Amino acid sequence: MITVTAMKWAPPFAAGQVRDHRVRWILNEVGWPYTVRLVDAPTMKSQSYKTSLQPFGQLPVLEEDNRPPMFESGAIVLDVAMRAKRCIGGEGTAERAAALQWVAAGLNSIEPFLFNVAEVEYFMKDEAAKAARRPDVVARAKERLAALERARQGRDYFVGDDFTVADLMLASILKIAARLDLLEELPDLADWHRRILARPAHIKAEQDQIAEISRHAPADMRYDALPD
Ligand SMILES: N[C@@H](CCC(=O)N[C@@H](CS)C(=O)NCC(=O)O)C(=O)O
């Protein structure tokens, strides 16, 4: 049996974006059933969670019978795809190499730039500091997104002729870009993004996450029980 760790509750800007949706999505793509373990903040930050599941006190974690638990959403997506032999090209092929490359590019070369914009919009409180930082982080994020669109070269998928984990990871990462209106000047990339997110496996992953979040309230995360 497979269990995916997810948050009991997340703020509206994050609902549908919390990284366990990537794990749910690939599991849905390959048709592996799973259950969900909902956790609150003190659980995630507890020493036992960090020791046994996720050293940084974060999620997602994939737990599976007869295997050590696995963390890092990118690693989990790749591991599931490779074991299921789906959405990742054949072992040793150029398609496999390109899929790995694009997953790493998404996580290392795109996501940090989008996170910088998200940090300004969602986490900074001081309006003057936000206004000062915003133009630079937005410009840098847009540069990366434009480079990504040029590299796609108008193809339907990032690798070969079919959907792979490259599309999954990049589309997942670009959800925050779409929500922050960073794709407006890149209509072709936005079209690709909408098409990839319209896959039933993604829609179910997102809806399931949002449904669980909607059943809970901020108090269920028990932030007040975290040590100072
Ligand atoms: N690189 C990690 C990042 C994990 C991460 O940032 N998880 C967020 C949810 S999307 C989290 O657990 N946030 C709660 C916290 O950091 O306290 C991955 O991809 O799995």
The ligand as an SDF file (V2000), in Angstrom:
LIG
                    3D

 20 19  0  0  0  0  0  0  0  0999 V2000
   12.1530   20.2510   -2.2240 N   0  0  0  0  0  0  0  0  0  0  0  0
   11.0340   19.7710   -1.4530 C   0  0  0  0  0  0  0  0  0  0  0  0
   10.2760   20.9730   -0.9460 C   0  0  0  0  0  0  0  0  0  0  0  0
    9.2190   20.5520    0.0280 C   0  0  0  0  0  0  0  0  0  0  0  0
    8.3800   21.7330    0.4930 C   0  0  0  0  0  0  0  0  0  0  0  0
    8.7890   22.8950    0.3900 O   0  0  0  0  0  0  0  0  0  0  0  0
    7.1880   21.4040    1.0240 N   0  0  0  0  0  0  0  0  0  0  0  0
    6.3220   22.4040    1.5350 C   0  0  0  0  0  0  0  0  0  0  0  0
    4.9100   22.1750    1.0010 C   0  0  0  0  0  0  0  0  0  0  0  0
    4.8280   22.4770   -0.7320 S   0  0  0  0  0  0  0  0  0  0  0  0
    6.2340   22.2560    3.0520 C   0  0  0  0  0  0  0  0  0  0  0  0
    6.2990   21.1760    3.5700 O   0  0  0  0  0  0  0  0  0  0  0  0
    6.0340   23.3860    3.7270 N   0  0  0  0  0  0  0  0  0  0  0  0
    5.8590   23.4220    5.1380 C   0  0  0  0  0  0  0  0  0  0  0  0
    7.0800   23.8920    5.8540 C   0  0  0  0  0  0  0  0  0  0  0  0
    8.1330   24.0800    5.2080 O   0  0  0  0  0  0  0  0  0  0  0  0
    6.9650   24.0750    7.0590 O   0  0  0  0  0  0  0  0  0  0  0  0
   10.1460   18.8670   -2.3240 C   0  0  0  0  0  0  0  0  0  0  0  0
   10.0510   19.1360   -3.5370 O   0  0  0  0  0  0  0  0  0  0  0  0
    9.5660   17.8980   -1.8150 O   0  0  0  0  0  0  0  0  0  0  0  0
  1  2  1  0
  2  3  1  0
  2 18  1  0
  3  4  1  0
  4  5  1  0
  5  6  2  0
  5  7  1  0
  7  8  1  0
  8  9  1  0
  8 11  1  0
  9 10  1  0
 11 12  2  0
 11 13  1  0
 13 14  1  0
 14 15  1  0
 15 16  2  0
 15 17  1  0
 18 19  2  0
 18 20  1  0
M  END
$$$$
